[in-house]
């Protein structure tokens, strides 16, 4: 059997992680995988997470199974953070998942179960695991224009034109905030227009929100998604706690499915529980419990928000420093988009050869499409990257 296995294509982000680790140069800079790093290059455990974990160790009385959809208290706390108090709880089915990737996977499985003929529309470009999972599940995929590389901004006209060609029942994947890999987000008005398009054409939005709190703040980053949820009859939302709680390896995520009516809620909730059972049975609980503990305790929540805010403003400052360093070196505002983008990522606009040259000559590691993790920088490495960009002729 195993002799018949074909080699699987490597994930380009994870392959880059391995290449970085294998590079013996001391001065190398990792701008690859989407992990936050502080000024010393560490990915710290957040203070509130440590405190919640201490509390769990002291107070937890059992490790027996939770429910197939995880503990409802976690789902309730996280859905409130993402969707806010106006969420129609009587239409919202929810299941805890192993990370945001698990939420995407389970959401796509739900799509395939409910509408095997439907097409999934992905932004061009998008996180490479979106098309990879869809392909593995046999879901037909089409792309919509999203990014105007010249302007370093959303190609709004292209996006709307392409989605205008989607068929009723198709699913449209959107990034809730901090678009990965471009860093270019929709405005609140544009979210409303997307919602109207979905309603008019019978499209189902699937929002991947993995970076809430990394862009303009916890509330602002979810504002567009909330506009959408208030308008559409059905939606899927995959939320990740990996980045904003810094609990990457705990695999903590939530799939939310907005049912068209309260009468359908039980069926949808049952499908989510069943898909969890079929794929991994009970979802991981430790990270979910940490998140729930933080979100439902005033002091821990305030401390978490303060630390997250410092992470967010630190990334904003790095964006501005890099844009300024490039303005000084190039004498132009060509890289001004770096300061305008939000979240961890921006596409620099470098060719694969230029990305390779930066890696070879300067030890700067970014994804081959020139996606740059701004959080991998610090004050000292901003000028190194700026020099590398100029030397590579980007
Ligand atoms: C990324 O895009 O780098 C992150 O979402 C990590 C991952 O799993 O790819």
Boltz pocket constraint, residues with backbone or C-beta under 6 A from the ligand:
constraints:
  - pocket:
      binder: B
      contacts: [[A, 13], [A, 32], [A, 33], [A, 34], [A, 35], [A, 127], [A, 180]]
      max_distance: 6.0
